[in-house]
Structures are given as structure tokens and as C-alpha cells.
């Protein structure tokens, strides 16, 4: 029973790390687009702030769960 919980926790932790990485890439991509944009639209700015907020929320969640990414 405890082994299943450990495996499930590891899977959830890995999913969280994957989501953090995906959001970081999306945030950086949107940031580059906005930097190169002559006249940034309100929707673009809202999207950038939304992705940034999601990214920092998931980072906080990972810190709370004491999850560390392994550099390989």
C-alpha cells in the first residue's frame, strides 16, 4: 500500500516538474515575442502575465512539496 503511494507521489512530482518546465519555456517564448513586438496587444500582455503567474504558482507548490529537479 505504501509502495503504491510512493510511486504515485513520484509520478505526480514528475508531472509537476514537467509542467513547470513547459510553462517556463512558454513564458520565455512569450517574453521574447513581446520584447520584439512594436506595439504589444493587451491580449498578449494578459497571456504573458497569466503564464508567469501559473509558473510561479507551480514553483511555490514544488517548494511546498520539497521537490527538487535532478540535473542530468
CHARMM internal coordinates of N, CA and C (Angstrom, degrees):
IC EDIT
DIST 1 N 1 CA 1.4430
DIST 1 CA 1 C 1.5322
ANGL 1 N 1 CA 1 C 110.91
DIST 1 C 2 N 1.3419
ANGL 1 CA 1 C 2 N 116.90
DIHE 1 N 1 CA 1 C 2 N -46.43
DIST 2 N 2 CA 1.4566
ANGL 1 C 2 N 2 CA 119.92
DIHE 1 CA 1 C 2 N 2 CA -179.14
DIST 2 CA 2 C 1.5249
ANGL 2 N 2 CA 2 C 111.35
DIHE 1 C 2 N 2 CA 2 C -69.60
DIST 2 C 3 N 1.3289
ANGL 2 CA 2 C 3 N 115.99
DIHE 2 N 2 CA 2 C 3 N -31.04
DIST 3 N 3 CA 1.4587
ANGL 2 C 3 N 3 CA 119.94
DIHE 2 CA 2 C 3 N 3 CA 178.98
DIST 3 CA 3 C 1.5354
ANGL 3 N 3 CA 3 C 110.03
DIHE 2 C 3 N 3 CA 3 C -64.35
DIST 3 C 4 N 1.3236
ANGL 3 CA 3 C 4 N 116.55
DIHE 3 N 3 CA 3 C 4 N -41.19
DIST 4 N 4 CA 1.4682
ANGL 3 C 4 N 4 CA 120.99
DIHE 3 CA 3 C 4 N 4 CA 178.50
DIST 4 CA 4 C 1.5258
ANGL 4 N 4 CA 4 C 110.63
DIHE 3 C 4 N 4 CA 4 C -61.89
DIST 4 C 5 N 1.3317
ANGL 4 CA 4 C 5 N 116.09
DIHE 4 N 4 CA 4 C 5 N -41.19
DIST 5 N 5 CA 1.4622
ANGL 4 C 5 N 5 CA 120.17
DIHE 4 CA 4 C 5 N 5 CA 179.43
DIST 5 CA 5 C 1.5261
ANGL 5 N 5 CA 5 C 110.42
DIHE 4 C 5 N 5 CA 5 C -64.22
DIST 5 C 6 N 1.3301
ANGL 5 CA 5 C 6 N 117.00
DIHE 5 N 5 CA 5 C 6 N -40.50
DIST 6 N 6 CA 1.4669
ANGL 5 C 6 N 6 CA 120.72
DIHE 5 CA 5 C 6 N 6 CA 178.57
DIST 6 CA 6 C 1.5139
ANGL 6 N 6 CA 6 C 111.08
DIHE 5 C 6 N 6 CA 6 C -64.21
DIST 6 C 7 N 1.3324
ANGL 6 CA 6 C 7 N 116.54
DIHE 6 N 6 CA 6 C 7 N -42.99
DIST 7 N 7 CA 1.4625
ANGL 6 C 7 N 7 CA 120.87
DIHE 6 CA 6 C 7 N 7 CA 179.48
DIST 7 CA 7 C 1.5204
ANGL 7 N 7 CA 7 C 109.54
DIHE 6 C 7 N 7 CA 7 C -65.08
DIST 7 C 8 N 1.3156
ANGL 7 CA 7 C 8 N 116.57
DIHE 7 N 7 CA 7 C 8 N -44.21
DIST 8 N 8 CA 1.4651
ANGL 7 C 8 N 8 CA 120.78
DIHE 7 CA 7 C 8 N 8 CA 179.92
DIST 8 CA 8 C 1.5281
ANGL 8 N 8 CA 8 C 110.52
DIHE 7 C 8 N 8 CA 8 C -63.75
DIST 8 C 9 N 1.3376
ANGL 8 CA 8 C 9 N 117.28
DIHE 8 N 8 CA 8 C 9 N -39.84
DIST 9 N 9 CA 1.4630
ANGL 8 C 9 N 9 CA 121.04
DIHE 8 CA 8 C 9 N 9 CA 178.38
DIST 9 CA 9 C 1.5243
ANGL 9 N 9 CA 9 C 109.90
DIHE 8 C 9 N 9 CA 9 C -64.06
DIST 9 C 10 N 1.3271
ANGL 9 CA 9 C 10 N 117.26
DIHE 9 N 9 CA 9 C 10 N -42.91
DIST 10 N 10 CA 1.4608
ANGL 9 C 10 N 10 CA 120.53
DIHE 9 CA 9 C 10 N 10 CA 178.60
DIST 10 CA 10 C 1.5278
ANGL 10 N 10 CA 10 C 111.04
DIHE 9 C 10 N 10 CA 10 C -61.80
DIST 10 C 11 N 1.3238
ANGL 10 CA 10 C 11 N 116.57
DIHE 10 N 10 CA 10 C 11 N -40.70
DIST 11 N 11 CA 1.4687
ANGL 10 C 11 N 11 CA 120.29
DIHE 10 CA 10 C 11 N 11 CA 178.22
DIST 11 CA 11 C 1.5234
ANGL 11 N 11 CA 11 C 110.86
DIHE 10 C 11 N 11 CA 11 C -64.23
DIST 11 C 12 N 1.3258
ANGL 11 CA 11 C 12 N 116.81
DIHE 11 N 11 CA 11 C 12 N -44.61
DIST 12 N 12 CA 1.4658
ANGL 11 C 12 N 12 CA 120.81
DIHE 11 CA 11 C 12 N 12 CA 179.11
DIST 12 CA 12 C 1.5312
ANGL 12 N 12 CA 12 C 110.97
DIHE 11 C 12 N 12 CA 12 C -64.60
DIST 12 C 13 N 1.3268
ANGL 12 CA 12 C 13 N 116.00
DIHE 12 N 12 CA 12 C 13 N -41.04
DIST 13 N 13 CA 1.4574
ANGL 12 C 13 N 13 CA 120.08
DIHE 12 CA 12 C 13 N 13 CA 178.18
DIST 13 CA 13 C 1.5289
ANGL 13 N 13 CA 13 C 110.88
DIHE 12 C 13 N 13 CA 13 C -62.23
DIST 13 C 14 N 1.3212
ANGL 13 CA 13 C 14 N 116.32
DIHE 13 N 13 CA 13 C 14 N -41.97
DIST 14 N 14 CA 1.4632
ANGL 13 C 14 N 14 CA 119.94
DIHE 13 CA 13 C 14 N 14 CA 179.67
DIST 14 CA 14 C 1.5251
ANGL 14 N 14 CA 14 C 110.95
DIHE 13 C 14 N 14 CA 14 C -66.32
DIST 14 C 15 N 1.3240
ANGL 14 CA 14 C 15 N 116.89
DIHE 14 N 14 CA 14 C 15 N -39.45
DIST 15 N 15 CA 1.4719
ANGL 14 C 15 N 15 CA 120.38
DIHE 14 CA 14 C 15 N 15 CA 176.84
DIST 15 CA 15 C 1.5234
ANGL 15 N 15 CA 15 C 110.38
DIHE 14 C 15 N 15 CA 15 C -61.95
DIST 15 C 16 N 1.3267
ANGL 15 CA 15 C 16 N 116.36
DIHE 15 N 15 CA 15 C 16 N -41.00
DIST 16 N 16 CA 1.4604
ANGL 15 C 16 N 16 CA 120.77
DIHE 15 CA 15 C 16 N 16 CA 178.59
DIST 16 CA 16 C 1.5293
ANGL 16 N 16 CA 16 C 110.69
DIHE 15 C 16 N 16 CA 16 C -62.61
DIST 16 C 17 N 1.3238
ANGL 16 CA 16 C 17 N 116.62
DIHE 16 N 16 CA 16 C 17 N -44.29
DIST 17 N 17 CA 1.4611
ANGL 16 C 17 N 17 CA 120.43
DIHE 16 CA 16 C 17 N 17 CA 178.41
DIST 17 CA 17 C 1.5272
ANGL 17 N 17 CA 17 C 111.52
DIHE 16 C 17 N 17 CA 17 C -63.69
DIST 17 C 18 N 1.3240
ANGL 17 CA 17 C 18 N 116.53
DIHE 17 N 17 CA 17 C 18 N -38.67
DIST 18 N 18 CA 1.4675
ANGL 17 C 18 N 18 CA 120.49
DIHE 17 CA 17 C 18 N 18 CA 177.63
DIST 18 CA 18 C 1.5270
ANGL 18 N 18 CA 18 C 110.92
DIHE 17 C 18 N 18 CA 18 C -64.19
DIST 18 C 19 N 1.3226
ANGL 18 CA 18 C 19 N 116.26
DIHE 18 N 18 CA 18 C 19 N -42.36
DIST 19 N 19 CA 1.4643
ANGL 18 C 19 N 19 CA 120.21
DIHE 18 CA 18 C 19 N 19 CA 178.79
DIST 19 CA 19 C 1.5234
ANGL 19 N 19 CA 19 C 111.22
DIHE 18 C 19 N 19 CA 19 C -64.72
DIST 19 C 20 N 1.3248
ANGL 19 CA 19 C 20 N 116.68
DIHE 19 N 19 CA 19 C 20 N -40.25
DIST 20 N 20 CA 1.4636
ANGL 19 C 20 N 20 CA 120.62
DIHE 19 CA 19 C 20 N 20 CA 178.35
DIST 20 CA 20 C 1.5180
ANGL 20 N 20 CA 20 C 109.80
DIHE 19 C 20 N 20 CA 20 C -61.51
DIST 20 C 21 N 1.3149
ANGL 20 CA 20 C 21 N 117.11
DIHE 20 N 20 CA 20 C 21 N -45.57
DIST 21 N 21 CA 1.4645
ANGL 20 C 21 N 21 CA 121.07
DIHE 20 CA 20 C 21 N 21 CA -179.96
DIST 21 CA 21 C 1.5264
ANGL 21 N 21 CA 21 C 111.35
DIHE 20 C 21 N 21 CA 21 C -63.19
DIST 21 C 22 N 1.3300
ANGL 21 CA 21 C 22 N 117.10
DIHE 21 N 21 CA 21 C 22 N -42.20
DIST 22 N 22 CA 1.4639
ANGL 21 C 22 N 22 CA 121.29
DIHE 21 CA 21 C 22 N 22 CA 179.92
DIST 22 CA 22 C 1.5276
ANGL 22 N 22 CA 22 C 110.91
DIHE 21 C 22 N 22 CA 22 C -64.50
DIST 22 C 23 N 1.3388
ANGL 22 CA 22 C 23 N 116.76
DIHE 22 N 22 CA 22 C 23 N -43.24
DIST 23 N 23 CA 1.4572
ANGL 22 C 23 N 23 CA 120.47
DIHE 22 CA 22 C 23 N 23 CA 179.20
DIST 23 CA 23 C 1.5236
ANGL 23 N 23 CA 23 C 111.68
DIHE 22 C 23 N 23 CA 23 C -67.29
DIST 23 C 24 N 1.3194
ANGL 23 CA 23 C 24 N 116.92
DIHE 23 N 23 CA 23 C 24 N -35.61
DIST 24 N 24 CA 1.4657
ANGL 23 C 24 N 24 CA 119.88
DIHE 23 CA 23 C 24 N 24 CA 177.71
DIST 24 CA 24 C 1.5246
ANGL 24 N 24 CA 24 C 109.99
DIHE 23 C 24 N 24 CA 24 C -62.71
DIST 24 C 25 N 1.3210
ANGL 24 CA 24 C 25 N 116.65
DIHE 24 N 24 CA 24 C 25 N -45.07
DIST 25 N 25 CA 1.4619
ANGL 24 C 25 N 25 CA 120.47
DIHE 24 CA 24 C 25 N 25 CA 178.95
DIST 25 CA 25 C 1.5287
ANGL 25 N 25 CA 25 C 110.94
DIHE 24 C 25 N 25 CA 25 C -63.91
DIST 25 C 26 N 1.3279
ANGL 25 CA 25 C 26 N 116.78
DIHE 25 N 25 CA 25 C 26 N -41.73
DIST 26 N 26 CA 1.4599
ANGL 25 C 26 N 26 CA 120.83
DIHE 25 CA 25 C 26 N 26 CA 179.29
DIST 26 CA 26 C 1.5312
ANGL 26 N 26 CA 26 C 110.45
DIHE 25 C 26 N 26 CA 26 C -64.61
DIST 26 C 27 N 1.3225
ANGL 26 CA 26 C 27 N 117.17
DIHE 26 N 26 CA 26 C 27 N -42.26
DIST 27 N 27 CA 1.4584
ANGL 26 C 27 N 27 CA 122.37
DIHE 26 CA 26 C 27 N 27 CA 179.82
DIST 27 CA 27 C 1.5294
ANGL 27 N 27 CA 27 C 110.24
DIHE 26 C 27 N 27 CA 27 C -62.59
DIST 27 C 28 N 1.3333
ANGL 27 CA 27 C 28 N 116.37
DIHE 27 N 27 CA 27 C 28 N -47.37
DIST 28 N 28 CA 1.4595
ANGL 27 C 28 N 28 CA 120.15
DIHE 27 CA 27 C 28 N 28 CA 179.53
DIST 28 CA 28 C 1.5265
ANGL 28 N 28 CA 28 C 111.36
DIHE 27 C 28 N 28 CA 28 C -63.08
DIST 28 C 29 N 1.3096
ANGL 28 CA 28 C 29 N 116.69
DIHE 28 N 28 CA 28 C 29 N -38.43
DIST 29 N 29 CA 1.4601
ANGL 28 C 29 N 29 CA 121.14
DIHE 28 CA 28 C 29 N 29 CA 178.59
DIST 29 CA 29 C 1.5303
ANGL 29 N 29 CA 29 C 110.95
DIHE 28 C 29 N 29 CA 29 C -64.21
DIST 29 C 30 N 1.3266
ANGL 29 CA 29 C 30 N 116.57
DIHE 29 N 29 CA 29 C 30 N -48.57
DIST 30 N 30 CA 1.4650
ANGL 29 C 30 N 30 CA 120.55
DIHE 29 CA 29 C 30 N 30 CA 178.32
DIST 30 CA 30 C 1.5259
ANGL 30 N 30 CA 30 C 111.60
DIHE 29 C 30 N 30 CA 30 C -62.58
DIST 30 C 31 N 1.3216
ANGL 30 CA 30 C 31 N 116.36
DIHE 30 N 30 CA 30 C 31 N -37.07
DIST 31 N 31 CA 1.4569
ANGL 30 C 31 N 31 CA 120.64
DIHE 30 CA 30 C 31 N 31 CA 179.11
DIST 31 CA 31 C 1.5310
ANGL 31 N 31 CA 31 C 110.76
DIHE 30 C 31 N 31 CA 31 C -63.54
DIST 31 C 32 N 1.3376
ANGL 31 CA 31 C 32 N 116.50
DIHE 31 N 31 CA 31 C 32 N -42.69
DIST 32 N 32 CA 1.4745
ANGL 31 C 32 N 32 CA 120.22
DIHE 31 CA 31 C 32 N 32 CA 177.74
DIST 32 CA 32 C 1.5236
ANGL 32 N 32 CA 32 C 110.91
DIHE 31 C 32 N 32 CA 32 C -63.59
DIST 32 C 33 N 1.3253
ANGL 32 CA 32 C 33 N 116.47
DIHE 32 N 32 CA 32 C 33 N -41.85
DIST 33 N 33 CA 1.4658
ANGL 32 C 33 N 33 CA 120.53
DIHE 32 CA 32 C 33 N 33 CA 178.88
DIST 33 CA 33 C 1.5243
ANGL 33 N 33 CA 33 C 110.19
DIHE 32 C 33 N 33 CA 33 C -61.72
DIST 33 C 34 N 1.3262
ANGL 33 CA 33 C 34 N 116.68
DIHE 33 N 33 CA 33 C 34 N -44.67
DIST 34 N 34 CA 1.4593
ANGL 33 C 34 N 34 CA 120.20
DIHE 33 CA 33 C 34 N 34 CA -178.78
DIST 34 CA 34 C 1.5265
ANGL 34 N 34 CA 34 C 111.50
DIHE 33 C 34 N 34 CA 34 C -66.68
DIST 34 C 35 N 1.3312
ANGL 34 CA 34 C 35 N 117.65
DIHE 34 N 34 CA 34 C 35 N -35.60
DIST 35 N 35 CA 1.4635
ANGL 34 C 35 N 35 CA 121.23
DIHE 34 CA 34 C 35 N 35 CA 178.40
DIST 35 CA 35 C 1.5293
ANGL 35 N 35 CA 35 C 111.33
DIHE 34 C 35 N 35 CA 35 C -65.00
DIST 35 C 36 N 1.3224
ANGL 35 CA 35 C 36 N 116.82
DIHE 35 N 35 CA 35 C 36 N -37.02
DIST 36 N 36 CA 1.4536
ANGL 35 C 36 N 36 CA 121.11
DIHE 35 CA 35 C 36 N 36 CA -177.35
DIST 36 CA 36 C 1.5297
ANGL 36 N 36 CA 36 C 112.84
DIHE 35 C 36 N 36 CA 36 C -88.21
DIST 36 C 37 N 1.3169
ANGL 36 CA 36 C 37 N 115.78
DIHE 36 N 36 CA 36 C 37 N -5.55
DIST 37 N 37 CA 1.4569
ANGL 36 C 37 N 37 CA 120.88
DIHE 36 CA 36 C 37 N 37 CA -178.89
DIST 37 CA 37 C 1.5277
ANGL 37 N 37 CA 37 C 109.85
DIHE 36 C 37 N 37 CA 37 C -79.44
DIST 37 C 38 N 1.3109
ANGL 37 CA 37 C 38 N 116.52
DIHE 37 N 37 CA 37 C 38 N 136.42
DIST 38 N 38 CA 1.4674
ANGL 37 C 38 N 38 CA 120.76
DIHE 37 CA 37 C 38 N 38 CA 178.37
DIST 38 CA 38 C 1.5207
ANGL 38 N 38 CA 38 C 110.06
DIHE 37 C 38 N 38 CA 38 C -72.53
DIST 38 C 39 N 1.3152
ANGL 38 CA 38 C 39 N 116.09
DIHE 38 N 38 CA 38 C 39 N -50.60
DIST 39 N 39 CA 1.4631
ANGL 38 C 39 N 39 CA 121.13
DIHE 38 CA 38 C 39 N 39 CA 179.95
DIST 39 CA 39 C 1.5271
ANGL 39 N 39 CA 39 C 107.72
DIHE 38 C 39 N 39 CA 39 C -128.19
DIST 39 C 40 N 1.3298
ANGL 39 CA 39 C 40 N 115.99
DIHE 39 N 39 CA 39 C 40 N 97.89
DIST 40 N 40 CA 1.4662
ANGL 39 C 40 N 40 CA 120.94
DIHE 39 CA 39 C 40 N 40 CA -177.02
DIST 40 CA 40 C 1.5241
ANGL 40 N 40 CA 40 C 110.31
DIHE 39 C 40 N 40 CA 40 C -68.84
DIST 40 C 41 N 1.3180
ANGL 40 CA 40 C 41 N 116.00
DIHE 40 N 40 CA 40 C 41 N 132.98
DIST 41 N 41 CA 1.4651
ANGL 40 C 41 N 41 CA 120.60
DIHE 40 CA 40 C 41 N 41 CA 179.51
DIST 41 CA 41 C 1.5264
ANGL 41 N 41 CA 41 C 110.18
DIHE 40 C 41 N 41 CA 41 C -78.27
DIST 41 C 42 N 1.3166
ANGL 41 CA 41 C 42 N 115.15
DIHE 41 N 41 CA 41 C 42 N 158.87
DIST 42 N 42 CA 1.4604
ANGL 41 C 42 N 42 CA 120.13
DIHE 41 CA 41 C 42 N 42 CA 177.67
DIST 42 CA 42 C 1.5229
ANGL 42 N 42 CA 42 C 110.96
DIHE 41 C 42 N 42 CA 42 C -63.71
DIST 42 C 43 N 1.3275
ANGL 42 CA 42 C 43 N 116.60
DIHE 42 N 42 CA 42 C 43 N -37.58
DIST 43 N 43 CA 1.4644
ANGL 42 C 43 N 43 CA 120.59
DIHE 42 CA 42 C 43 N 43 CA 179.01
DIST 43 CA 43 C 1.5257
ANGL 43 N 43 CA 43 C 110.73
DIHE 42 C 43 N 43 CA 43 C -63.97
DIST 43 C 44 N 1.3275
ANGL 43 CA 43 C 44 N 116.96
DIHE 43 N 43 CA 43 C 44 N -40.72
DIST 44 N 44 CA 1.4582
ANGL 43 C 44 N 44 CA 120.64
DIHE 43 CA 43 C 44 N 44 CA 178.31
DIST 44 CA 44 C 1.5142
ANGL 44 N 44 CA 44 C 111.81
DIHE 43 C 44 N 44 CA 44 C -63.50
DIST 44 C 45 N 1.3138
ANGL 44 CA 44 C 45 N 116.13
DIHE 44 N 44 CA 44 C 45 N -41.73
DIST 45 N 45 CA 1.4725
ANGL 44 C 45 N 45 CA 120.49
DIHE 44 CA 44 C 45 N 45 CA 179.13
DIST 45 CA 45 C 1.5312
ANGL 45 N 45 CA 45 C 109.81
DIHE 44 C 45 N 45 CA 45 C -65.93
DIST 45 C 46 N 1.3377
ANGL 45 CA 45 C 46 N 116.28
DIHE 45 N 45 CA 45 C 46 N -41.91
DIST 46 N 46 CA 1.4686
ANGL 45 C 46 N 46 CA 120.00
DIHE 45 CA 45 C 46 N 46 CA 178.54
DIST 46 CA 46 C 1.5306
ANGL 46 N 46 CA 46 C 110.73
DIHE 45 C 46 N 46 CA 46 C -63.14
DIST 46 C 47 N 1.3370
ANGL 46 CA 46 C 47 N 117.10
DIHE 46 N 46 CA 46 C 47 N -43.20
DIST 47 N 47 CA 1.4678
ANGL 46 C 47 N 47 CA 120.98
DIHE 46 CA 46 C 47 N 47 CA 178.42
DIST 47 CA 47 C 1.5189
ANGL 47 N 47 CA 47 C 110.82
DIHE 46 C 47 N 47 CA 47 C -60.93
DIST 47 C 48 N 1.3235
ANGL 47 CA 47 C 48 N 116.46
DIHE 47 N 47 CA 47 C 48 N -42.07
DIST 48 N 48 CA 1.4665
ANGL 47 C 48 N 48 CA 121.12
DIHE 47 CA 47 C 48 N 48 CA 179.63
DIST 48 CA 48 C 1.5247
ANGL 48 N 48 CA 48 C 110.23
DIHE 47 C 48 N 48 CA 48 C -61.85
DIST 48 C 49 N 1.3184
ANGL 48 CA 48 C 49 N 117.44
DIHE 48 N 48 CA 48 C 49 N -46.65
DIST 49 N 49 CA 1.4702
ANGL 48 C 49 N 49 CA 120.90
DIHE 48 CA 48 C 49 N 49 CA -179.79
DIST 49 CA 49 C 1.5257
ANGL 49 N 49 CA 49 C 111.57
DIHE 48 C 49 N 49 CA 49 C -66.40
DIST 49 C 50 N 1.3186
ANGL 49 CA 49 C 50 N 117.13
DIHE 49 N 49 CA 49 C 50 N -36.02
DIST 50 N 50 CA 1.4576
ANGL 49 C 50 N 50 CA 120.94
DIHE 49 CA 49 C 50 N 50 CA 179.05
DIST 50 CA 50 C 1.5321
ANGL 50 N 50 CA 50 C 111.33
DIHE 49 C 50 N 50 CA 50 C -65.15
DIST 50 C 51 N 1.3198
ANGL 50 CA 50 C 51 N 116.49
DIHE 50 N 50 CA 50 C 51 N -47.06
DIST 51 N 51 CA 1.4691
ANGL 50 C 51 N 51 CA 120.42
DIHE 50 CA 50 C 51 N 51 CA 179.47
DIST 51 CA 51 C 1.5245
ANGL 51 N 51 CA 51 C 110.21
DIHE 50 C 51 N 51 CA 51 C -64.34
DIST 51 C 52 N 1.3298
ANGL 51 CA 51 C 52 N 116.42
DIHE 51 N 51 CA 51 C 52 N -40.29
DIST 52 N 52 CA 1.4632
ANGL 51 C 52 N 52 CA 120.83
DIHE 51 CA 51 C 52 N 52 CA 178.40
DIST 52 CA 52 C 1.5303
ANGL 52 N 52 CA 52 C 110.41
DIHE 51 C 52 N 52 CA 52 C -61.72
DIST 52 C 53 N 1.3239
ANGL 52 CA 52 C 53 N 117.16
DIHE 52 N 52 CA 52 C 53 N -44.85
DIST 53 N 53 CA 1.4655
ANGL 52 C 53 N 53 CA 120.84
DIHE 52 CA 52 C 53 N 53 CA 179.96
DIST 53 CA 53 C 1.5272
ANGL 53 N 53 CA 53 C 111.26
DIHE 52 C 53 N 53 CA 53 C -63.49
DIST 53 C 54 N 1.3312
ANGL 53 CA 53 C 54 N 117.62
DIHE 53 N 53 CA 53 C 54 N -42.49
DIST 54 N 54 CA 1.4700
ANGL 53 C 54 N 54 CA 121.13
DIHE 53 CA 53 C 54 N 54 CA 177.82
DIST 54 CA 54 C 1.5212
ANGL 54 N 54 CA 54 C 110.79
DIHE 53 C 54 N 54 CA 54 C -61.61
DIST 54 C 55 N 1.3371
ANGL 54 CA 54 C 55 N 116.03
DIHE 54 N 54 CA 54 C 55 N -43.45
DIST 55 N 55 CA 1.4624
ANGL 54 C 55 N 55 CA 121.61
DIHE 54 CA 54 C 55 N 55 CA -179.08
DIST 55 CA 55 C 1.5365
ANGL 55 N 55 CA 55 C 110.58
DIHE 54 C 55 N 55 CA 55 C -60.00
DIST 55 C 56 N 1.3292
ANGL 55 CA 55 C 56 N 116.42
DIHE 55 N 55 CA 55 C 56 N -49.52
DIST 56 N 56 CA 1.4646
ANGL 55 C 56 N 56 CA 119.19
DIHE 55 CA 55 C 56 N 56 CA -178.71
DIST 56 CA 56 C 1.5250
ANGL 56 N 56 CA 56 C 112.33
DIHE 55 C 56 N 56 CA 56 C -68.60
DIST 56 C 57 N 1.3331
ANGL 56 CA 56 C 57 N 117.36
DIHE 56 N 56 CA 56 C 57 N -31.80
DIST 57 N 57 CA 1.4639
ANGL 56 C 57 N 57 CA 119.99
DIHE 56 CA 56 C 57 N 57 CA 175.76
DIST 57 CA 57 C 1.5296
ANGL 57 N 57 CA 57 C 110.31
DIHE 56 C 57 N 57 CA 57 C -63.52
DIST 57 C 58 N 1.3360
ANGL 57 CA 57 C 58 N 116.15
DIHE 57 N 57 CA 57 C 58 N -45.61
DIST 58 N 58 CA 1.4698
ANGL 57 C 58 N 58 CA 119.35
DIHE 57 CA 57 C 58 N 58 CA -179.51
DIST 58 CA 58 C 1.5276
ANGL 58 N 58 CA 58 C 111.30
DIHE 57 C 58 N 58 CA 58 C -67.67
DIST 58 C 59 N 1.3353
ANGL 58 CA 58 C 59 N 117.70
DIHE 58 N 58 CA 58 C 59 N -33.29
DIST 59 N 59 CA 1.4645
ANGL 58 C 59 N 59 CA 119.77
DIHE 58 CA 58 C 59 N 59 CA 175.14
DIST 59 CA 59 C 1.5277
ANGL 59 N 59 CA 59 C 110.54
DIHE 58 C 59 N 59 CA 59 C -62.86
DIST 59 C 60 N 1.3285
ANGL 59 CA 59 C 60 N 116.00
DIHE 59 N 59 CA 59 C 60 N -41.96
DIST 60 N 60 CA 1.4696
ANGL 59 C 60 N 60 CA 120.07
DIHE 59 CA 59 C 60 N 60 CA 178.04
DIST 60 CA 60 C 1.5194
ANGL 60 N 60 CA 60 C 111.03
DIHE 59 C 60 N 60 CA 60 C -62.70
DIST 60 C 61 N 1.3318
ANGL 60 CA 60 C 61 N 115.48
DIHE 60 N 60 CA 60 C 61 N -41.44
DIST 61 N 61 CA 1.4619
ANGL 60 C 61 N 61 CA 120.67
DIHE 60 CA 60 C 61 N 61 CA 179.10
DIST 61 CA 61 C 1.5314
ANGL 61 N 61 CA 61 C 110.60
DIHE 60 C 61 N 61 CA 61 C -63.34
DIST 61 C 62 N 1.3146
ANGL 61 CA 61 C 62 N 117.05
DIHE 61 N 61 CA 61 C 62 N -41.33
DIST 62 N 62 CA 1.4678
ANGL 61 C 62 N 62 CA 120.81
DIHE 61 CA 61 C 62 N 62 CA 178.65
DIST 62 CA 62 C 1.5260
ANGL 62 N 62 CA 62 C 110.31
DIHE 61 C 62 N 62 CA 62 C -65.09
DIST 62 C 63 N 1.3217
ANGL 62 CA 62 C 63 N 117.35
DIHE 62 N 62 CA 62 C 63 N -39.85
DIST 63 N 63 CA 1.4582
ANGL 62 C 63 N 63 CA 120.78
DIHE 62 CA 62 C 63 N 63 CA 177.86
DIST 63 CA 63 C 1.5218
ANGL 63 N 63 CA 63 C 110.49
DIHE 62 C 63 N 63 CA 63 C -63.78
DIST 63 C 64 N 1.3312
ANGL 63 CA 63 C 64 N 115.86
DIHE 63 N 63 CA 63 C 64 N -41.64
DIST 64 N 64 CA 1.4666
ANGL 63 C 64 N 64 CA 120.59
DIHE 63 CA 63 C 64 N 64 CA 179.79
DIST 64 CA 64 C 1.5228
ANGL 64 N 64 CA 64 C 110.90
DIHE 63 C 64 N 64 CA 64 C -62.84
DIST 64 C 65 N 1.3363
ANGL 64 CA 64 C 65 N 116.38
DIHE 64 N 64 CA 64 C 65 N -38.22
DIST 65 N 65 CA 1.4758
ANGL 64 C 65 N 65 CA 121.61
DIHE 64 CA 64 C 65 N 65 CA 179.54
DIST 65 CA 65 C 1.5327
ANGL 65 N 65 CA 65 C 111.89
DIHE 64 C 65 N 65 CA 65 C -83.19
DIST 65 C 66 N 1.3316
ANGL 65 CA 65 C 66 N 116.48
DIHE 65 N 65 CA 65 C 66 N -3.25
DIST 66 N 66 CA 1.4660
ANGL 65 C 66 N 66 CA 123.02
DIHE 65 CA 65 C 66 N 66 CA -179.31
DIST 66 CA 66 C 1.5229
ANGL 66 N 66 CA 66 C 111.66
DIHE 65 C 66 N 66 CA 66 C 59.03
DIST 66 C 67 N 1.3274
ANGL 66 CA 66 C 67 N 115.71
DIHE 66 N 66 CA 66 C 67 N 47.60
DIST 67 N 67 CA 1.4562
ANGL 66 C 67 N 67 CA 122.04
DIHE 66 CA 66 C 67 N 67 CA 179.32
DIST 67 CA 67 C 1.5240
ANGL 67 N 67 CA 67 C 108.38
DIHE 66 C 67 N 67 CA 67 C -96.41
DIST 67 C 68 N 1.2919
ANGL 67 CA 67 C 68 N 115.94
DIHE 67 N 67 CA 67 C 68 N 133.62
DIST 68 N 68 CA 1.4624
ANGL 67 C 68 N 68 CA 121.68
DIHE 67 CA 67 C 68 N 68 CA 177.50
DIST 68 CA 68 C 1.5215
ANGL 68 N 68 CA 68 C 108.10
DIHE 67 C 68 N 68 CA 68 C -121.41
DIST 68 C 69 N 1.3186
ANGL 68 CA 68 C 69 N 116.12
DIHE 68 N 68 CA 68 C 69 N 136.87
DIST 69 N 69 CA 1.4662
ANGL 68 C 69 N 69 CA 120.57
DIHE 68 CA 68 C 69 N 69 CA 176.44
DIST 69 CA 69 C 1.5183
ANGL 69 N 69 CA 69 C 107.88
DIHE 68 C 69 N 69 CA 69 C -83.18
DIST 69 C 70 N 1.3110
ANGL 69 CA 69 C 70 N 115.06
DIHE 69 N 69 CA 69 C 70 N 136.46
DIST 70 N 70 CA 1.4618
ANGL 69 C 70 N 70 CA 120.57
DIHE 69 CA 69 C 70 N 70 CA 177.36
DIST 70 CA 70 C 1.5123
ANGL 70 N 70 CA 70 C 108.60
DIHE 69 C 70 N 70 CA 70 C -89.97
DIST 70 C 71 N 1.3163
ANGL 70 CA 70 C 71 N 117.73
DIHE 70 N 70 CA 70 C 71 N 124.80
DIST 71 N 71 CA 1.4614
ANGL 70 C 71 N 71 CA 121.62
DIHE 70 CA 70 C 71 N 71 CA 174.56
DIST 71 CA 71 C 1.5114
ANGL 71 N 71 CA 71 C 108.68
DIHE 70 C 71 N 71 CA 71 C -83.30
DIST 71 C 72 N 1.3283
ANGL 71 CA 71 C 72 N 115.11
DIHE 71 N 71 CA 71 C 72 N 122.71
DIST 72 N 72 CA 1.4641
ANGL 71 C 72 N 72 CA 118.60
DIHE 71 CA 71 C 72 N 72 CA -177.82
DIST 72 CA 72 C 1.4908
ANGL 72 N 72 CA 72 C 110.17
DIHE 71 C 72 N 72 CA 72 C -119.30
END
COOR INIT
IC SEED 1 N 1 CA 1 C
IC BUILD
